Amino acid sequence: MAEQLFEDDGTLACLHIPADESNKRFACKAERQENLIGKTFWLLDFFPEVQTRFGSRYLYKAAYDKDAPDSECFKVFTGSTDCGYILEKLKEMGKFPRKVTLKKEGKNHLYFE
């Protein structure tokens, strides 16, 4: 039997079950990108090409504490190609979670720093 390396408090959150790649949704509250501009938070996971009424978007999961339970996390849709590029690169490099700040340049250009 595999040795248990964490304290099982009986919640689902403590099991760290990964999101279902075919489901493309996260069980946490939604946040508007505009409310995150200038804020620093942890990128935890994402889904590419989620179909919305505005077309295909990235959906990412984030939190202000990288070890936050789902109840304290938030999900954000973004159409920013710069944010999408960073999300894809982080996945490719296996570098989640990652601390970022959402920045805005000009009227509509959003990016992670």
Backbone as a printed PyTorch tensor [residue, N CA C, xyz], in Angstrom:
tensor([[[  0.8470,  -1.1810,   0.0000],
         [  0.0000,   0.0000,   0.0000],
         [  0.8920,   1.2430,   0.0000]],

        [[  0.5430,   2.2450,  -0.8100],
         [  1.3310,   3.4790,  -0.8980],
         [  1.2160,   4.2730,   0.3950]],

        [[  2.3260,   4.8620,   0.7890],
         [  2.3480,   5.6710,   2.0040],
         [  1.6200,   6.9900,   1.7600]],

        [[  0.7910,   7.3730,   2.6920],
         [  0.0290,   8.6160,   2.5900],
         [  0.9390,   9.7710,   2.9910]],

        [[  1.1530,  10.7610,   2.0740],
         [  2.0830,  11.8530,   2.3110],
         [  1.3900,  13.1570,   2.6930]],

        [[  0.1060,  13.1060,   3.0050],
         [ -0.6290,  14.2980,   3.3970],
         [ -1.6390,  13.9130,   4.4540]],

        [[ -2.1080,  14.9140,   5.1620],
         [ -3.1300,  14.6620,   6.1690],
         [ -4.4890,  14.6550,   5.4960]],

        [[ -5.1960,  13.5530,   5.5970],
         [ -6.5160,  13.4300,   4.9980],
         [ -7.5390,  13.9580,   5.9960]],

        [[ -8.0430,  15.1710,   5.7080],
         [ -9.0060,  15.7800,   6.6220],
         [-10.4480,  15.4210,   6.2680]],

        [[-10.6220,  14.5240,   5.2960],
         [-11.9540,  14.0760,   4.9280],
         [-12.6000,  14.8810,   3.8140]],

        [[-11.9690,  15.9940,   3.3940],
         [-12.5440,  16.8180,   2.3300],
         [-12.0270,  16.3620,   0.9720]],

        [[-12.7360,  16.7240,  -0.0700],
         [-12.2510,  16.4490,  -1.4220],
         [-11.0180,  17.2840,  -1.7440]],

        [[-10.9820,  18.5010,  -1.2420],
         [ -9.8750,  19.4100,  -1.5470],
         [ -8.5270,  18.8130,  -1.1560]],

        [[ -8.4750,  18.0950,  -0.0450],
         [ -7.1910,  17.5560,   0.4100],
         [ -6.6680,  16.4640,  -0.5130]],

        [[ -7.5070,  15.8820,  -1.3400],
         [ -7.0780,  14.8240,  -2.2440],
         [ -6.3930,  15.3480,  -3.5030]],

        [[ -6.5820,  16.6380,  -3.8130],
         [ -5.9450,  17.2790,  -4.9720],
         [ -6.2320,  16.5140,  -6.2690]],

        [[ -7.4840,  16.1810,  -6.4720],
         [ -7.8850,  15.4770,  -7.6890],
         [ -7.8080,  16.4680,  -8.8480]],

        [[ -7.0670,  16.1440,  -9.9180],
         [ -6.9370,  17.0930, -11.0320],
         [ -8.2560,  17.2840, -11.7700]],

        [[ -8.3790,  18.4280, -12.4250],
         [ -9.5790,  18.7280, -13.2050],
         [ -9.7200,  17.7490, -14.3640]],

        [[-10.9350,  17.4460, -14.7410],
         [-11.2390,  16.5630, -15.8570],
         [-10.9830,  17.3210, -17.1550]],

        [[ -9.9620,  16.9190, -17.9040],
         [ -9.5870,  17.6120, -19.1360],
         [-10.7210,  17.6520, -20.1590]],

        [[-11.6110,  16.6740, -20.1400],
         [-12.7050,  16.6570, -21.1150],
         [-13.8860,  17.5220, -20.6770]],

        [[-13.9350,  17.9080, -19.4040],
         [-15.0590,  18.6670, -18.8670],
         [-14.8970,  20.1700, -19.0630]],

        [[-13.6870,  20.6650, -18.9990],
         [-13.3490,  22.0720, -19.2300],
         [-14.1360,  23.0400, -18.3710]],

        [[-14.1400,  22.7720, -17.0580],
         [-14.7170,  23.7180, -16.1160],
         [-14.0660,  23.4930, -14.7590]],

        [[-14.1250,  24.5050, -13.9390],
         [-13.5580,  24.4320, -12.5960],
         [-14.6750,  24.6950, -11.5910]],

        [[-14.6450,  23.9860, -10.4760],
         [-15.6700,  24.1180,  -9.4360],
         [-15.2710,  25.2150,  -8.4520]],

        [[-15.2950,  26.4460,  -8.9140],
         [-14.9960,  27.5930,  -8.0490],
         [-15.6990,  28.8210,  -8.6300]],

        [[-15.6830,  29.9030,  -7.8760],
         [-16.3890,  31.1090,  -8.3190],
         [-15.6860,  31.7500,  -9.5190]],

        [[-16.4500,  32.4700, -10.3110],
         [-15.9100,  33.1800, -11.4700],
         [-15.5050,  34.5940, -11.0550]],

        [[-14.4510,  35.0920, -11.6950],
         [-13.9770,  36.4560, -11.4400],
         [-13.7820,  37.1340, -12.7880]],

        [[-14.0450,  38.4220, -12.8330],
         [-13.8330,  39.1980, -14.0590],
         [-12.3690,  39.6300, -14.1430]],

        [[-11.7980,  39.5110, -15.3360],
         [-10.4070,  39.9290, -15.5400],
         [-10.1640,  41.3580, -15.1050]],

        [[-11.1180,  42.2190, -15.4020],
         [-10.9610,  43.6330, -15.0950],
         [-10.7300,  43.8690, -13.6010]],

        [[-11.2680,  42.9810, -12.7580],
         [-11.1030,  43.1090, -11.3070],
         [ -9.7310,  42.6440, -10.8300]],

        [[ -8.9630,  42.0140, -11.7150],
         [ -7.6650,  41.4620, -11.3370],
         [ -6.4870,  42.2960, -11.8300]],

        [[ -6.7540,  43.3150, -12.6270],
         [ -5.6710,  44.1360, -13.1770],
         [ -4.8920,  44.7820, -12.0340]],

        [[ -3.5770,  44.5880, -12.0730],
         [ -2.6900,  45.1300, -11.0520],
         [ -2.5510,  44.2330,  -9.8280]],

        [[ -3.2720,  43.1180,  -9.7880],
         [ -3.2100,  42.2070,  -8.6430],
         [ -2.2780,  41.0320,  -8.9400]],

        [[ -1.6630,  40.5280,  -7.8910],
         [ -0.7770,  39.3720,  -7.9900],
         [ -1.5030,  38.1590,  -7.4310]],

        [[ -1.4030,  37.0450,  -8.1570],
         [ -2.0820,  35.8130,  -7.7590],
         [ -1.3420,  34.6250,  -8.3650]],

        [[ -1.7730,  33.4330,  -7.9870],
         [ -1.1740,  32.1910,  -8.4850],
         [ -2.0260,  31.5920,  -9.5890]],

        [[ -1.4150,  31.2950, -10.7250],
         [ -2.0640,  30.5210, -11.7780],
         [ -1.9330,  29.0620, -11.3760]],

        [[ -3.0550,  28.3470, -11.3270],
         [ -3.0480,  26.9710, -10.8540],
         [ -3.2550,  25.9480, -11.9620]],

        [[ -4.0690,  26.2850, -12.9510],
         [ -4.3930,  25.3530, -14.0230],
         [ -5.1480,  26.1210, -15.1040]],

        [[ -5.3650,  25.4990, -16.2500],
         [ -6.1460,  26.1600, -17.2980],
         [ -6.6590,  25.1400, -18.2980]],

        [[ -7.6540,  25.5680, -19.0730],
         [ -8.1550,  24.8280, -20.2240],
         [ -8.0640,  25.7660, -21.4260]],

        [[ -7.5420,  25.2880, -22.5530],
         [ -7.5440,  26.0970, -23.7770],
         [ -8.8450,  25.8770, -24.5440]],

        [[ -9.1690,  26.7720, -25.4130],
         [-10.2630,  26.6260, -26.3710],
         [-11.6000,  26.2330, -25.7600]],

        [[-12.0050,  26.9520, -24.7300],
         [-13.3320,  26.7560, -24.1520],
         [-14.2880,  27.6380, -24.9400]],

        [[-15.3340,  27.0390, -25.4800],
         [-16.2860,  27.7920, -26.3000],
         [-17.2290,  28.6030, -25.4110]],

        [[-17.3000,  29.8920, -25.6990],
         [-18.1930,  30.8040, -24.9870],
         [-19.0260,  31.5530, -26.0160]],

        [[-19.9320,  32.3630, -25.5490],
         [-20.7380,  33.1540, -26.4970],
         [-19.8820,  34.1990, -27.2110]],

        [[-18.6640,  34.4520, -26.7010],
         [-17.7370,  35.4020, -27.3190],
         [-16.6960,  34.6950, -28.1770]],

        [[-16.8660,  33.3900, -28.3750],
         [-15.9020,  32.6040, -29.1410],
         [-15.0210,  31.7730, -28.2210]],

        [[-13.9550,  31.2630, -28.7760],
         [-13.0410,  30.4070, -28.0290],
         [-12.1980,  31.2450, -27.0630]],

        [[-12.1190,  30.7990, -25.8150],
         [-11.3710,  31.5160, -24.7750],
         [-10.5500,  30.5220, -23.9610]],

        [[ -9.5570,  31.0520, -23.2680],
         [ -8.8440,  30.2770, -22.2620],
         [ -9.6060,  30.4430, -20.9510]],

        [[ -9.6440,  29.3650, -20.1750],
         [-10.2420,  29.4140, -18.8460],
         [ -9.1450,  29.0170, -17.8730]],

        [[ -8.7800,  29.9340, -16.9730],
         [ -7.7550,  29.5690, -16.0090],
         [ -8.2790,  29.6350, -14.5830]],

        [[ -7.6540,  28.8220, -13.7480],
         [ -7.9810,  28.7530, -12.3280],
         [ -6.8460,  29.4180, -11.5740]],

        [[ -7.2040,  30.2620, -10.5920],
         [ -6.1940,  31.0150,  -9.8560],
         [ -6.6180,  31.1860,  -8.4050]],

        [[ -5.6710,  31.6540,  -7.5990],
         [ -5.9410,  31.9260,  -6.1840],
         [ -4.8730,  32.8730,  -5.6650]],

        [[ -5.1760,  33.5430,  -4.5780],
         [ -4.2010,  34.4370,  -3.9630],
         [ -3.1980,  33.6600,  -3.1080]],

        [[ -3.5470,  32.4290,  -2.7370],
         [ -2.6700,  31.5250,  -1.9950],
         [ -2.5330,  30.2630,  -2.8290]],

        [[ -1.3140,  29.8490,  -3.1540],
         [ -1.1500,  28.7110,  -4.0620],
         [ -1.6880,  27.4000,  -3.5080]],

        [[ -1.8610,  27.2970,  -2.1980],
         [ -2.3880,  26.0780,  -1.5870],
         [ -3.8520,  26.2150,  -1.1760]],

        [[ -4.5310,  27.1960,  -1.7380],
         [ -5.9300,  27.4640,  -1.3710],
         [ -6.8480,  26.3230,  -1.7990]],

        [[ -7.8560,  26.0130,  -0.9770],
         [ -8.8560,  25.0250,  -1.4050],
         [ -9.7280,  25.6370,  -2.5070]],

        [[-10.4550,  24.7980,  -3.2300],
         [-11.3040,  25.2850,  -4.3290],
         [-12.2620,  26.3840,  -3.8870]],

        [[-12.6960,  26.3300,  -2.6370],
         [-13.6450,  27.3360,  -2.1450],
         [-13.0400,  28.7370,  -2.1250]],

        [[-11.7070,  28.8470,  -2.1590],
         [-11.0280,  30.1470,  -2.1610],
         [-10.4020,  30.4800,  -3.5100]],

        [[-10.5320,  29.5830,  -4.4740],
         [ -9.9880,  29.8120,  -5.8110],
         [-11.0150,  30.5610,  -6.6630]],

        [[-10.5750,  31.0260,  -7.8060],
         [-11.4740,  31.6680,  -8.7610],
         [-11.0680,  31.2650, -10.1690]],

        [[-12.0370,  31.3390, -11.0780],
         [-11.7830,  31.0200, -12.4840],
         [-12.0090,  32.2600, -13.3160]],

        [[-11.2460,  32.3590, -14.3950],
         [-11.2870,  33.5540, -15.2360],
         [-11.2320,  33.1270, -16.7030]],

        [[-12.1050,  33.7010, -17.5130],
         [-12.0260,  33.5320, -18.9610],
         [-11.1760,  34.6580, -19.5130]],

        [[-10.3020,  34.3270, -20.4660],
         [ -9.5230,  35.3690, -21.1210],
         [ -9.4300,  35.0970, -22.6120]],

        [[ -9.5270,  36.1570, -23.3690],
         [ -9.3190,  36.0930, -24.8120],
         [ -7.9550,  36.6570, -25.1780]],

        [[ -7.1610,  37.0230, -24.1690],
         [ -5.8410,  37.5980, -24.3940],
         [ -4.8910,  36.5530, -24.9650]],

        [[ -4.3610,  36.8230, -26.1520],
         [ -3.4040,  35.8880, -26.7420],
         [ -2.1060,  35.8610, -25.9440]],

        [[ -1.7260,  36.9870, -25.3420],
         [ -0.5100,  37.0160, -24.5140],
         [ -0.6740,  36.1500, -23.2670]],

        [[ -1.8170,  36.2380, -22.6110],
         [ -2.0810,  35.3940, -21.4380],
         [ -2.1500,  33.9300, -21.8610]],

        [[ -2.8160,  33.6560, -22.9730],
         [ -2.9110,  32.2930, -23.4790],
         [ -1.5530,  31.6950, -23.7820]],

        [[ -0.6790,  32.4910, -24.3590],
         [  0.6760,  32.0260, -24.6790],
         [  1.4170,  31.6110, -23.4100]],

        [[  1.3220,  32.4290, -22.3710],
         [  1.9820,  32.1210, -21.0990],
         [  1.3880,  30.8560, -20.4840]],

        [[  0.0710,  30.7250, -20.4990],
         [ -0.5690,  29.5260, -19.9660],
         [ -0.0760,  28.2690, -20.6910]],

        [[ -0.0120,  28.3360, -22.0100],
         [  0.4580,  27.1910, -22.8020],
         [  1.9150,  26.8560, -22.4680]],

        [[  2.7580,  27.8740, -22.3540],
         [  4.1780,  27.6500, -22.0460],
         [  4.3600,  27.0610, -20.6500]],

        [[  3.5880,  27.5400, -19.6730],
         [  3.6830,  26.9920, -18.3210],
         [  3.3150,  25.5120, -18.3110]],

        [[  2.2850,  25.1480, -19.0680],
         [  1.8790,  23.7430, -19.1460],
         [  2.9820,  22.9140, -19.8130]],

        [[  3.4930,  23.4280, -20.9260],
         [  4.5500,  22.7460, -21.6710],
         [  5.7820,  22.5030, -20.7840]],

        [[  6.1010,  23.4740, -19.9430],
         [  7.2730,  23.3840, -19.0750],
         [  6.9800,  22.6720, -17.7510]],

        [[  5.7130,  22.3770, -17.4900],
         [  5.3400,  21.7450, -16.2230],
         [  5.5870,  22.6710, -15.0350]],

        [[  5.2720,  23.9550, -15.1870],
         [  5.5990,  24.9610, -14.1750],
         [  4.3960,  25.5630, -13.4620]],

        [[  3.2930,  24.8130, -13.3470],
         [  2.1700,  25.2550, -12.5180],
         [  2.4050,  24.7680, -11.1080]],

        [[  2.0240,  25.4740, -10.0810],
         [  1.4820,  26.8390, -10.0680],
         [  2.5900,  27.8700, -10.2950]],

        [[  2.1830,  29.0730, -10.6920],
         [  3.1180,  30.1520, -10.9780],
         [  2.5080,  31.4760, -10.5490]],

        [[  3.2890,  32.2850,  -9.8380],
         [  2.8280,  33.5800,  -9.3380],
         [  2.9780,  34.6330, -10.4370]],

        [[  1.8930,  35.3630, -10.7070],
         [  1.8840,  36.3740, -11.7660],
         [  1.1440,  37.6240, -11.2900]],

        [[  1.3270,  38.6900, -12.0380],
         [  0.5320,  39.9010, -11.8740],
         [ -0.1230,  40.1840, -13.2190]],

        [[ -1.4230,  40.4490, -13.2110],
         [ -2.1260,  40.7790, -14.4410],
         [ -1.9540,  42.2670, -14.7130]],

        [[ -1.4400,  42.5880, -15.8780],
         [ -1.1830,  43.9750, -16.2660],
         [ -2.0300,  44.3510, -17.4750]],

        [[ -2.2380,  45.6370, -17.6280],
         [ -2.9910,  46.1530, -18.7720],
         [ -2.1860,  47.2650, -19.4090]],

        [[ -2.1050,  47.2120, -20.7290],
         [ -1.4170,  48.2410, -21.5070],
         [ -2.3950,  48.7590, -22.5480]],

        [[ -2.5520,  50.0520, -22.6050],
         [ -3.5110,  50.6060, -23.5500],
         [ -4.9340,  50.2760, -23.1420]],

        [[ -5.8170,  50.2560, -24.1240],
         [ -7.2320,  50.0470, -23.8390],
         [ -7.5910,  48.5880, -23.5530]],

        [[ -7.0000,  47.6390, -24.3040],
         [ -7.4460,  46.2540, -24.1940],
         [ -6.3350,  45.2060, -24.0790]],

        [[ -5.0770,  45.5950, -24.0100],
         [ -4.0000,  44.6180, -24.0150],
         [ -3.6910,  44.1360, -22.5990]],

        [[ -4.0850,  42.8750, -22.2900],
         [ -3.8380,  42.2760, -20.9810],
         [ -2.7180,  41.2510, -21.0960]],

        [[ -1.8560,  41.1950, -20.0760],
         [ -0.7480,  40.2410, -20.0950],
         [ -0.3250,  39.9340, -18.6590]],

        [[  0.3530,  38.7900, -18.5000],
         [  0.8940,  38.3990, -17.2000],
         [  2.3340,  38.8740, -17.0840]],

        [[  2.6880,  39.2930, -15.8940],
         [  4.0790,  39.6920, -15.6320],
         [  4.5500,  38.9650, -14.3990]]])
